[in-house]
């Protein structure tokens, strides 16, 4: 009898647990790779508008000769290409579906600027998180945005449409966004003239080879190299490049923005080079500190011999596709003493062969070094 009672009791508890599990709300289905990629593009777009607000607003104004406060689909795509990344047709179609478009199919760019500049750029979403949940709350308005009298998106936004509100995320999880474009523009020539020495100093202070140094060390280097930034500007740079929010400065990311050309696709040298399929740029993979470090190390040699390297790469590319096998690509680099360790080559492949096709766009690779 006791055994029977125990069996019934166990069965009853098991049945109750099963019923409870059935009634529990189901989690959202796993997010698809395409949706994940779309949300990553949206996050990059948020970041681009926040960091380069004035530049993007001015480009919209230049396109808007009729002063309709709208832009065409192609005009918006060209801005995305310059400031975010080159998008495939499918990627851009999905992005366009998220944009405020009027009845004539034109982007209402004031609404776009209002929305994308007043919210924190979202990190790539975790599976199951919705796009809305990933967008953060309003960020403090940057004084650099205020502009003088005259018609401008900034003025019209303050007088017109209000930014859309979204749920706030805890401030401690994401460092505040910084618009450092004016500071970096001021530093550009100085850094381009001393970046090798600056990088060497950073690496000497980076004992664990993590691509980052304490913020105090960066401040010391600012003084040592007589960089023309005041204390507040230095603080803004530290906040921007404290990527892990741990008080450390990601020096590889900082230096590459002055030396490498990974995002802008209109480099004047490249326009004169007659590259194969140069307009069909592939979307790159993850931009990591080891990736930046590898490119920065070989930059002098690539810049020194990029013309013969390009001719040789084209000779291997018999189909004129702009793509080369990994083996042939490695062979050409060795031929011109562009020597990479296996680990460095791996990080470069991660970026330039994101889809594991065993093909590399040599146009994309060379463009990174030519400004």
N, C-alpha and C positions, 0 to 999 in steps of 0.2 A: 504493500500500500504506500509506504513511504517513497519507494522508488517511482511508483506511478505518479505520485503527487509532485515529486521533483521534476519528472519529465514534463508533466503538464505545465508546471510553473515556468520551466525553462522555455518551453514552446510558446507559452503566453507572452513571456518577456521578449522573445525573439520576434514574435508577430507584432507586438506593440512597437518595437524598435523599427521594424520594417515599415509599419504604417507611419511612424514619425518621420522616417527618412523620406517617404513618399510625399508627405505634406510639406516638407521643408522647401523653401523657394530654390529653384534651380539657378545656378550661376549662369551668366551670359555665355553664349557659345564662344569658342576661341576666335580671336580676331584673325581675319584672313591676311596673307602676306601682302596682297594689294592694298587692303585698307591700312595695314601697318605702314606701308611705304607712303601712302597718301598723307597719313597723319605726321610722318616725319617731314614731308615737304611742307606741310602747314606750319610745323614748328620752326623750320628753317626760315620760312617766309616771315613769321612773327619776329624772329631774331633780326633778320635783315632790315625790316622796316624800323625796328626799334633803334638799331645801331646806325642806320643810314637814312634817317627820316628825311632830312632836308634835301639830300641828293635825289631820293626817289620822288619826293613831292615836286621838285623842280623838273624832273623828267616828265612827269605827268603834265605839268603846266606847259612845257615845251610842245608836247604832242597836242594839247588842247587849244589849237589856234582859234577855234570858234567859241571858246569860253562856255562850253556846255557842261563842264565838270564831269565829262565822261571820257573814256578811252576805249579804243577798239580792242578786240581780242588779240590781234597780232602785236599791238603796242604793249599790252600788258605782258604778253609772252616775252617780248624783247627785254622788258625790265626784269622779269624773273630770270632770264638767261644771264643778265649782267650781275645781278645781286644775289641770286639764290643758287641755281644750278641749271644746267641744260636738261630739259625735260623731254621725255618721249611724248609722242602724240597722245598716247593713252594716259600718261601721268598728267599732262596738261588738261586733258578733257575732264579728269576727275577733279583737278584743282579748280577749273573754271566753274564747275557745278557748285562749288562752295562760295563763289563770289557774288556780291550784290550787283546784279545786272538789271538794266532797265528793259522796257518793253521792246526797244529796238536792238537788244542784244549787245549793248555797250556797258562796260564796267563803270559803275558810279564810284569814281576813285576817292571822292571825299569820304564816303561811307567806308570804303576799304581802308583808307588811311586811319580813320577814326577807330575802327575795330582793331586793326592789327598793330597800331602803335600804342594802344592804351591797355594792352594785356601782356602778361608775361609770356615769353616764348615757352611753349610746352616741351618737356623732354619727350623722347620717343616713348609711346605708351606701352604699358605692360599689358599682356593678353587679358582681355575681359574688361579693360577700362574703356569707357566711351570717350569720344573725341571731346565732348563738352567737359567732361570731368578733368581732362588733361589740361585744358586751358586755365591759366591762373588768373589772379585778380589784377586790378589795375596797378601799374608801376608808377612811381613818382615821375611827374613831368620833368624833363630835363631842360635846363635853362637855355641850352643851345638851340632849342626848337623855336624860341620866340624870335619873330622876324619883324622887320620894320614895316612901316605902312605900305600899302599896296595890296593888290589882289593876290592871295596865296591860299593854298589849301589849309595852312595852319590857322590863318585868321578866320576863314570861312567855317572851319570846324568848331572854333570856339563860339562863333555866333550862331551856328546852325545845329546840325545833328549831334546828338549826345552819344557817347560811346556806349556800346552794349555791355551790360554787366554780366559777370560770370562768377561762379562760386570761387571763393578765395582758398588757396592752399596755404598751409603753414609757412610762415616766412623763413623758418629755420631750414626748410628742406631745399630751397633754391636760392642762390645768391642773387642780389638785385642786379638787374641788367644795367649796363653802362653804355652810354653813347660816347665812345672814345674816338670817333672819326676825326674831329678837329685836332685832338692831341696827336694821333698817329700820323696825320697829314703833316703836322709840324715837325715830327721826328723823322719822317721818311728818309730824307737825304742824309741825315746824320747817321742813322742806323745802317743804311746801305753802304756807307763809307767805312763802318767799323764793325760790321756784324760778325766777321770771323773772330776778331779778338774778343768781342762781347760773348759770343758762343763759347769760346775756349774758357773764359773766366767762369761762365755759368757751369760748364761741365766740371771744372775743378772743384766747384762748391757742391756738386751733385754726386756725392760719394756712392750712392746706391743706383746711379744711372736711371733715375725715374723720369727725367725730363722736367724736373721741377726743383726749385730751391726755396728756402724760407723767404718770406716777403721782406724781412730786414736785409737779407743779402741783396735782393734786387734794389732796394733803396740805396745800399752802399755802392752798387755798380752804377746807378744813375748819377751819383756824385762823382765817381771815379772817371766816368766817360763824359762828364760835363753835358749830360743830356738836358736840353732846354725845357724842363718841366718843373712846375712848382709843386709844393707839398700836396695840394688838393688833386692836381692832375696825376701825380704819382699814385695817390690813393685810389683814384678811379681805375688806373691801369691794373693795380693789384687786385681790385675787386673783379675786374673783367677776366683776368687770367688766373684767378684762384678757382680753377675749374672744379675741383673736388670740395670746395668750401672748407679747406683744412688749413688755411693760413700759408699756403705754399704757392709760388708763382710758376706757372707753366711757361718756361722760357722758350722752348721749341715752338710752341704755338705763337708766342709773341714775335719771335724773329722771323718765322716763315711768312707772316703777313706782310713783311717788308721785302722779302727776298724771293719767295716763290710766287707763282701765279697759278693757283689751283682752281679758282672760281671764276675770275673774269675771263671772258672768252674773246675779247676784242683787242688783244695785244698787237701793237703796231708791227712788231717784227713778224709775228705770225701771219699777219695780213699780207706781208710782202713775200711769204715763203712758198706759196703755191703747194700747199700740203695736199696729200691725197685725202679726199673726204673730210676735210677739216671742219666742215659744217655739221658733220654727224658725230658730235662729241658724245661719248658714252658717259653715263652717270658713274661717278666714282664711288668707291667703297668707303670704309671708315678712315677718317683722318685722325691718326693716333700720334702720340709724341714720338714713338720709335720710327714711324713713317716719316715725320717731319725731320727727325734727326738724320735719317739715312739720306734724304734728299739734300739737306743742307751740307752734309759732308762731301757729296760728290758734285755739288753745284759748280765750284770753280773749274773742274775738269770738263764738265758737260758744256759750260759756257765757252770754254776755250776751243772746243773742237766740234760744236754742234752741227756745223755745215757738212763736214765730211761724214759725221755720224749719220746725218739725215740722208745723204746720198747713198751710203752703204745700206741703210735700212730700206730705202726704196728699191735698191737692187735686189734685195732678198724678197721683197714684196712683188712678186711677178704679176699677180692679179690686180695690183693697184687698189687694194682694198683698204689700205690704211692700217691693217692689222698684221701682226707677225707672231709666229709661234714663240712660246716661251724659250725654247732651246735656241732659236735663231737670234732672238732679242738678247739673250745672255751672251751669245757668241760675239755679237757686234759690240756690246759694251766692253767685253774683255779686249777686243781688238784695239780699242781706243783707250785702254787703261782706265776705264771707269769701273773700278774694282769694288765689289760689294761682298760683304760676308753673306753666308747662307741666311742668317737671321734678318739682315737688312733686305735681302732680295725677297724674302717671304713677306715682309711688311709692304714692300712695293707691289708685289703681286696681289696682296689683299685689297689694295686700293684700285689698281689698274685692271685686275681680272676678277672683279667682284662676283661674276657669275660662274667662275671656275670653267671657263671655256678653253683654257690653255692658249688664249690669244691676247695680245696686248696692243692697244692703240698707241703706236709710237708718236703720233701727233700729240695726243694728250700728255704723254710723258715729257716730250721736249718742250711743250708750251709752258710747263710749270717753271722752267728756268729762264724764260725769255720775257723781259718786260721792256 
